[in-house]
Amino acid sequence: MMKATWQWIDSYVGCGLDANAIAEKLTMAGTEVEKSEPVGDDVRYTLEVTSNRTDCLSIIGLARELAACVGKTVQHPKVEYKTTGKASEVSSVEIEPDALAACPYYSARVIRNVKVAESPAWLKKRLEAIGLRPINNIVDITNFVLFETGQPLHAFDLNKLSGKRVVVRMAKANEPFKPVVGEGESIRLSTDDLVIADDERPQAVGGVMGGSDSGVTNQTTDVLLESAYFNPANIKATGRRLKLESDSSYRFERDVDQGGVLHASNRAAQLIAEIAGGEVLAGVLEAGELKTQTRKLSVSPRDVARVMGIDVSSDAIAGICRGLDLEVKREGGSVTVGVPSFRRDLERTIDLVEEVARVNGLEQIPNDLRMTVQTANPSRRQRVRKLVARTLQGFGFSEALTDTFVTAKTALSEFSAFAESAVRIEARNPVNAETPALRRNLVGSLLNALSVNQRQGREHVHLYEIANVFHPAVDRSSSAAWTALSGEREVVALLGHDFFDVKGAVESLLETLRSERSLATKPITHEVLAEGRAARLSLGGRDLGFIAEPAAKTCKDYEVEGVCAFAELDFEMLVDVWQPVPTLVDLPKFPTAERDLAFVLDAGVTWTQVENTARQAADRTLRAIELFDEFTGKQIGAGRKSLAFRLYFRHDDHTLKSEEISAQMDAVVKAITEKLHGEHRG
């Protein structure tokens, strides 16, 4: 909350409006006056200031708002005073290296031969009107400037500082400190607290509160005036821990304007010289560095009309910006604005449009129910995602949505088809201690989902999920898009009844995507996968993913009953192979001939090897091969299996004769017999 008064605000504007009118102007412009109460011949406002408008935690900031609303500019007080001597000959300031993060900049002025006394009536009236108790002219001036500019200050009795110097450092463990509030009892500091110390002990907790040992009293003659920039996070943490709060810490916590640090110091030095008769020594004692910058933004009537639907001339825009104390330059029909450091919330042109709209009056925005509906064209990635989901749903798969964080204690927790490293990425402070790790695969999550469904009595469960998996290292040779931080990859996972069920779904999915690359499989072995039922998938020589049945111990670990199979595919590759426009092929003019073959082979021979061997042996009349049966048993012997498949032949120019088909069949039988040592069963 911010306290201000009607007369104090208007003293910088001179608009002549009454208290109610000014309160209405401020509220309608976005700084809500929650409460107004009479204080003598003045009116005190309690205002709600949003977190992005810390400039309004000052009377000058509120005056800017009022000035813009009434078409005026702020009348800043002139800051002029004479100096004598050199401050550096009397005192010095230092920031220790480990304190620079908490206090990036510290400055001090030295004012000698002050006469500490009661403040003049006008100064006491200003402070009393906002609820502050006057103490003495020096302290009252620092409080006045705090509320006027929003920059906190602190005045030390220079002669009470050991060594007459200031050292900004971190407190020592359990170091005692006596705050100015309380009954003179010490509090204990920690090494996370920033202190303003002399050569012996802390004299203030930086940005939070001064100490009782070095405050200004009626006996003070020389003053060291502090004006600094403190890290908001440090001030907030210290204030909460020590249960100390002040008007200064309230502002430092919300990040004060670095560009106003020295201005506030100059303003206070001027008032001390005028009211307390002090002699301001030349030079500012400084340590650290201030970081301020001015941005340039442009706004035009067209920008305002496009966003707000109101016509505001460039003259009116320039007037509003000047009222807000912004630097204005006219360039054609646009207004170029130099954004000062106290308006950190103004970053883009749209922010200036908002300033113009709220000052001009939000009630001026037309209430127009007409609207233009524009539909964005989906990206290639979005179209493929939708196509994959729709295709798998058409095959009978249901979409699963599983947690990104998983337990690190399951059989598949370290398995990945896309990363060689078995290292998991784990959260330091997980929300759930049972699931601290980012998943390396989706199939483990789908097995969990299958287990839940089986416990509910559901059979023939088919699931799929499109989501991210995570690895700690970047694989720059991969076709996938990785983030440098976490090795994030998007994959498609399927879970079905058995190996061939899932493989058929993968092949059909690739057909739907119109992939022109041939799918190849290569056997893989892993302790979590069933032996002889696991293969790596590739398209055109590039890794696509894998397909497998889980090993018996894996099923037991996930409490899955019966046979199932799963696959994971690189979604990025699916996006890459998708052909949005189908290749049109004439309908065949001549019939297709079908022939069946069966072979007994070693158990280690894969179907892909058989298919590739057959295609290489036959000519182009062999259009397709389809595996329809696989058998193992005593009848064919241990370590052997029987594969039965169908071959489809067709010629583009004529109907194939039986002799032509027989020649191709003989070539296929010979190749499989010789190359794969197959036993033809007819």
N, C-alpha and C positions, 0 to 999 in steps of 0.2 A: 504494500500500500504506500501511496505517496501523499504527503500532507502539503498543501499549498493554500494561499489565500487569494481572494479576488483582487485586492489592491496591489499585492506584490506582483502578481502576473501582469496586470495591466500597466504597472509602472514601466515596463519595458516595451509596451505597445502603444498605449495612449489612445485606445479605441473609444473610451468613454461609455462603454456598455455597462449595464448594471450586473450584479452578481449572478442573477438567474440567467440572463442572456449569455454571459460568458460560459457558465456551466453547460448550457444547452449547446453552444458552439463546440466546446471540447468533446462533449458526449457524442454528438452527431458526427464528429470527425474521427471517432474511434477511440478516444481516451475517456473512458466512462467516469463521470463524477457520481460516485455511489452515495455520497452524503454531503450535504451543505448545512453548516450551522453558524449562527452569528457569533462573532467574537468582538465585542465593543462595536466600533463603527465599521468593522471589516466582516468578511464571511470566510470561514475556513472550509476548504474542500478536502474530501477524502477520495482519492482517485485510484482506479484499478489500471495499472500499467502492464501491458502485455510483455512477455519475456523478450520479444525482439525489439522493443522500443525502450531500451535503458536510457536513451537520451531524454526521455520524459520523466526520469527520476530527478529532474532539476527544474527550477522555476524558469530558467532560460529556455529549456526544452518545451515546456508548456506554453511559454510566450511565443515560440515559433509556430506552434499549432494554431494559436489564436490569431497571430498576425496573418498567416496564410488564409484563414477563414474570413477575415475582414478586409483583405486587400491591402495590408500594410506590411512593413518590414520591422524586424526587431531593432530596438534602439539599445545597442550594447553600451555599457558604461565604459568610459575611457579609463585605461589603466596607465597612469603616469606617476612616476615618483623619482626622486633624486637618490643617487647612491654615493657612498663614500668608502674609502679604504678597499680592502680585499678580503672576501670571506675565506679564501684559501689560507690566509695568514693566521686565521683564528681557529679554524676547525677543518675536519675532513670526513669523508664518508667512504665506506668500502663494502663491497658485497663479496663474501667468500664464495669460491667456485661452486661448492655443493649447494649453495642457496640461490644460484642464478635461475634455476627452473621455477622456484617459488616466488622470486622477486627479480624479474628481468631488468627493472630500472628503479633507481632510487635517487631522489634529489633533495637538497636542503638549502635553505637560505638562512643567513645569519642577520639578525636585527638587534642592534645594541641600544642601550639606554632607553628602553621602553618604560612607560609609567603605567603600571597595572592598576586599574581602577574600575569603577562601575561604568558600564557601557552607556552611551548616549541613549536618549529616549527612543529615537527612531529605530535603533538597532534592537533594543529590548522589545519594542512593540512587534517587530517582525518575528522574532523568535517566539515570544509568548503566544502570538496568534496561531502558530503551528504546533503549540504544545510543548515547547522547550523552555527550560528554566534558565534564565541568564545567570552566568557565574562571574565572569570578569571580562573586560574588553578584549583580551587576547583570545581566550577560549571562545567567546561569543563570535568573534570575527571568523574563526575557523569553522564554526557551525554555520554561520551565515553563508560563507563561501561554499561550504558543502552543499547546502540546499540550493544556492543560486546556480552553481555550475555542475553539480553532480559528482565532483571530484573530492573525495575525503582528504582532509589534512590533519596534521597533528603538530602541536607546539610543545617543545621541550624547553625546560629551563636549562640553558646551555651550561651554566655554572654548576649544575647538579650532575652533569655527565662526566664521569671519570675520564680524564684525558681529553675532555672537550671534543670527542670524536664519536662517530657512529659506525658500528660494525653490524652489517646485516648478515645473520648466520642462522643455521639450524640449531635448535635448542639441544642441550645435553640431556641424557636420560635422567628423569626425575629432577630436573633443574627447577628451583623454586622461582615463583614470580608473584608479585603483589599487584593485582589489577586495581584500577582507580575506583571500581565499584566494590561493594562488600564492606566488611568490617576490618579491613587491614590484614586479613588472613591470606597466607600464600597458597597458591595452587601449584601442582606439579606438572611440568611440561614433558613432552616426549620428543624423540629425535625427528618426528614428522612435523613439528611445530616451528614456524619461522619467528624469529625474535629480532627486535631492533635493540642492540646492546651497546654499552660503552665498553671501556677496558675491563670492567669488573663483572657486570651482571646484566641480564635483560632489563630494558627500560620500557618495552612495549611488546605485545604480541602483534606482529606485523599485520596490518589491515584489519585487526579485530578490536584491540583495546589498548589504551595506554596504561602505564604503571603509576602507582601512587608515589614513587620516590622521585620522579623527575618532572612532575606536573608544574604548570605555571601557577604561582601564588602572588600575593600582594608584594612579596619581597623580591620577585623576579625582576632583573634588569636587562638580561640578555636572553634572546629567544633563538632557538634553532627550529625553523619551520620545515616540517617534512611534507613532501608531496611525492608519491611513488605509484608504481603500477605493480600490483600483486596478482599472482596466478589465482583465478577464481576457484579452481578445484581445491587448492591448498587452504584458502580462506574458509571455504565451506566446511571442509573436514575438521579443521582446527576449532572453528566456532561450535560445531555440533559436539565435538568430544569434550571441550571445556565448558560447554553450556554457557557460552558468552555470545551476546548478540548486541550489535550497535547499528546506528544509521550508516556508519562507515562500512562495516562488514556486509550489510544488506546490499550496498552498491558494488563493493568489490566482488561479491559472490556472483553478481550478474554481469560482470565484466565492464569496467569503466572505459571511457574513451581515452586511449593513449595520447591522442592529440590535444587533450585538455589538461594534461598533468601540469605542464609548466604555466599555462594560462591561469590556472587556479592559484598556483604559488605566487604569481605576479599580482593577482587581484588581492590576495590576502596581505601581501607585503605593502601594497598601496594603502589599504585600509588601516593596517597597523601604524604606518607612518603618519597617516592623517589623524587617527583617533588616539593612539597611544604615544605619539611623538617619537617613535623609534627612528633610528638611523639604519637604513638598509645598506649592508655591505655589498659591494659590487661582486658580481660573479655568482654562479650557481654551482654548488658542490654536487657533483654527479658521479654515479657509478652505474654500469650497465648500459642498455641501449633501448630506446623507444622505437617501435615499428609502426609507422603510419604511412598510409598511401591514399591517394585520391583517384577514384575511378572516373572514367568518362562514359556517359550513357547518352543516347539520343532518343527523343520521343517526338512524335508528330501528331497533328490532329487526326490523321488517318489511323494511327495506332489506337488512339482513344476511341474513335468511332467504330473501328472493327471489333474491339473487345467489349466496349460498354454500350455501344449503340447511341451515343450522344455526340453532339457537335460542340467541340470546344476549340476556340481559335488558338493559334500559336501565341498570340499576345496574352491570352488568359492562362495558357500553360506556363509561359515564362513568368507571369506574375505570381502564380501559385508556387512555383519553384523558388522564386526570390523570397517569398514570405516564409518558406521553410528553411531559409538560410543556405540555399544551394547556389553554387556558382552557375550563372546562366550565360550562354552564348548563342545568338541567333545565327543559324546557317540555312538560308533559303526558307523553306516552309517548316523546317525542323528546329527543335530546341536541343542544344547540346548542354548537358548538365555535368558539372564537376561535383561528384559526390564526396563530401567531407568524411573524415574518420568517425564522426559521431553518428553517422547513418550507415552502419554496417549492414542493415537490413535491405538496403537498395543495391541489388546485384545485377538486375536485368531490366530491359525496357519495360517488361510487364509490371515490374515494381513501381516504375514511374507512372505508368497508366493508372495503377491503383491509387497512388498519391493524388493524382489529378481528380480521379473520380470521387474519392472520399472528401476532399476539400471542397470540390465543386458542389457536392451534395449527392449522397446516394439516392435521395428521393428523385433526383433528376433522371435517373436511369429508367427508360420506358418499360412498362409492364407489357411486353409483347409475347404472346403465347406461340407465335409462329416459330417454327424451327426447321432447320434444314438437316435432314438425316443423311449422313455420308457413311457408306460402308467401306471399310478398308479391305484391300485385297489381301488375302492370307498369304504369308510367305511360303516358299517351297517347303521349309521345315514343317510349318503348320499343316500344310496340305498332306504331306507324307504321314505325319502323326495321325491325322484324322483317317486317312486311307488304311493305315495299318490297324488302327483300332476297329474300324468298321469291318475290315476283312476278317480279323480274328474273331470278332463277335459273330460274324456270319458262319464261321467254322464251329461255333458252339462254345467258344472261350468266354469266360466272364472276367471283367476287369477287377483287379485287386489293387488296393491302396494300402501300402504297408509303411511302417516307420522307417525313417532314415537311420536312426540310431538302433543298434542291435546289441545283443549280448556277445561277449568275447569268448564264450565257453562252449560253443557248439562246433560240430564237426566241420561245417562249412565257413566258419568265421574268418579263416585265413585264406580260403580258396578264391582264386580269381582267374578268369580266362584272359584277362587283359593286362596283367601286371606280373612281372617275375618276382618282385619283392613280396615277402609275406608280412611285412610290417603293416599294422593297422594304424589308423588315425583315431586317437581317443581324446575326448574332451577332458580338460583339467577338472572342471566342476560340472559334471553331468547333472541334468535335471533328475534323472533316474539312475541310481548307482548300478542297477542291474543291466542297463543298456548304455554303456559309455562309449561304444565304438561306432564310427561311421561305417556303413555296410560296404563290403568289398564286392558283393554280388547280390543279385535279386533272387536267385533260385532258393537260397536259404530262407528268405522271407516267404516265398511261395510254398515251401514245404511246411512252414509254420501254419500258413493259411489252410493248406490241405489237411493238416492234423486237426485243426479246429473244426473243419467241415466234416471230417470222418467221425469225430466225437459227437457231432450233431446228427449222425445217421445218414449223411448224404453220400451217395455213390456217384461214380463217373464224373468226378470234378475236373473241369478244365479251366485253368486260370492264365491270365496274362497281366503284365504290368510294364509300363513304359516310365522309367525313372532313372535317376542318377546313381552311380556307384562311385566310390572314392578310393584313391590310392595316394601314397605319400610322395611319389616321384613322377616327374614328367617324362613321358615317352615321346620324344620328338620325331621318331621314325614312324609313328602311327598316323593313320589317316584321320583319327578322331580329333575333335577339338578339346584341348585340355586347358585347365586353368593352371597358372604357374604355382599357385599356392597349394592346392589340394589334389591335383590329379583327378579332376571331376570328369566323368564320362557318362553319357546317356546311353542306356541299353534297353533292348526289348527282351523280356523274359517270358517264356511259355512253360506251362506245366500240363502234361496230358497223361493218357493211360499207359503208353509204352513207347519204346524207342521209335518204332515206325509210325506210330500215331503222330508224334511230335515232328518227326522228319517230314512226313507228308504235309503237315501244316506249314512248315518252313518253306518247302518247295512250292506250295500253292501260293504262299505270300509273295515269294519272289516272282511268280508268274503274274500275280496281280499288279506288282510294281513294274512289270514288263522289263525285267532285267535281261540284258543280252549276254550276260556273263554266265558261264557254266558253274554249277555248284559242285565242289569237290570235297571229299571227306578224307581225313587221315586219322588212324587210330591213335588215341592217347591213353595213358595210364595215370591214375592218381588214386591214392588210398581211399578217398571219399567217393570214388566213382566205381560202378560195377565193371569188372574185368570183361573186355570184349564187347562192352555196351557203351563206349565213350568215343567220340570222334571230334576232331577239330574241323570246323567248316571254313571254307575259303571260296572267294569269288574272284575269278580271274587272277589267281595267285596272291590275293590280299586276304588277310584274316578277317573273317566275318564273325566268328564266335565259336561256340561249341554246342554239342548235343550229347546227352548221356542219360543213363539210368543211375540212380544213387546206389552206392554199396549198401549191403545189408546193415552194417553198423551205422551208416548215415541215417537210414530209415529208422533204426532203433533210437538213435539220438533225438530225432525229431518226432518220435512216436507216430510214424506213418506206417500204415498197414498195406500189404499187397504191393503190386508192381506199379511204378510210375516212372515218368521220364521228364526231363526238363531241358531247356535250351536257353542260351543267352546270345543275342545278336547285337552287333554294333549299330546303333540307330543312325549314326553319322554315315555309315556305308549304305544303309537303306535309302537315305536321302540322296546319296550320290548316284546310286544305280537307277533310281526311279525315272521312267520315261513317261512324261505327262501325255504325250501324243502317241496313241497306239500305231504300230506299223500294220497297215492294211495288207492282208494276204487274200488272194482269190480263193474261193471255195474249191476244194479238189474236184476235178472233173472225172477222176477214175477211182475205183474202189480201193480200200485198204485191206490188205491180207494180214491175218493174225496167225502166229505160230507160237507154240509153247516149248520150252526147254527146261530140263532139270539136271543139276549137277551135284555130285557129292564132292565136297572140298574140305581142305583143312580148316579148322575152326578160326584160324587167324586171318583167313582171306576175307576181305570186306566186300560188301556189295558194290562199292564204288570201283574197286579193282575189276570186278566181273563186268560191270557196265562199260567201263572204259575199254576193256579188252574187246568186248563185242562190237563196240562202235568202230574201233580201229580196224577190225577184221572185215566188216561189211562195207558196202559202198553207200552212196547217198540215198538209196531207196529205203534204207532202214531209218524210219522216221521217229520211233520212240521205243523205249524199253521200260517195262513195268515189273517190279518184283511183287509177287503175290503170295509167296509162301516161303517160310524158313522152318526147318525141322531138325531137331537133334534127338537122338535116342539110341537104344541098344542096337536097333536094326542096322544102323550105319556105322557103329563103332565109336569108341571114345576119341575125343579130339577131332571129330569130324562133324560136318553139318551139311544139310541138303538145302539148296536154293532153287526155287522154281520161279520162272519169269516168262513174260510174254513179250514177243517182238512184233512190231507193226511195220509192214512194208507197203510202199506206194510209189508209183512212178508218175511223173507229171504229164507224160506224153501218151501213155498207153496202159492198158490193163496188164498187170504182171502175169506172165505164164508160170505154171508150176515149176518148170525147169529153172527159171530165173530165181525163184524164191528158194528152191532147193540148193542152188549154188551158194547163195548167201548164207543159208543155214549151215551148210557144210563148212564154210569158211569160219563161221562163229564157233562151231563145235571144235574144229581143229585148233583154233587159237586158244580157247579156254583150256582144252586138254593139254596142250603143249606148254603154254606159258604159266598156267595156274595149277597144273597137275590135277585137273578136274576129271571126275569119272562121270561120263554121260549116262544119264538114266533114261533117256528117251523123251 
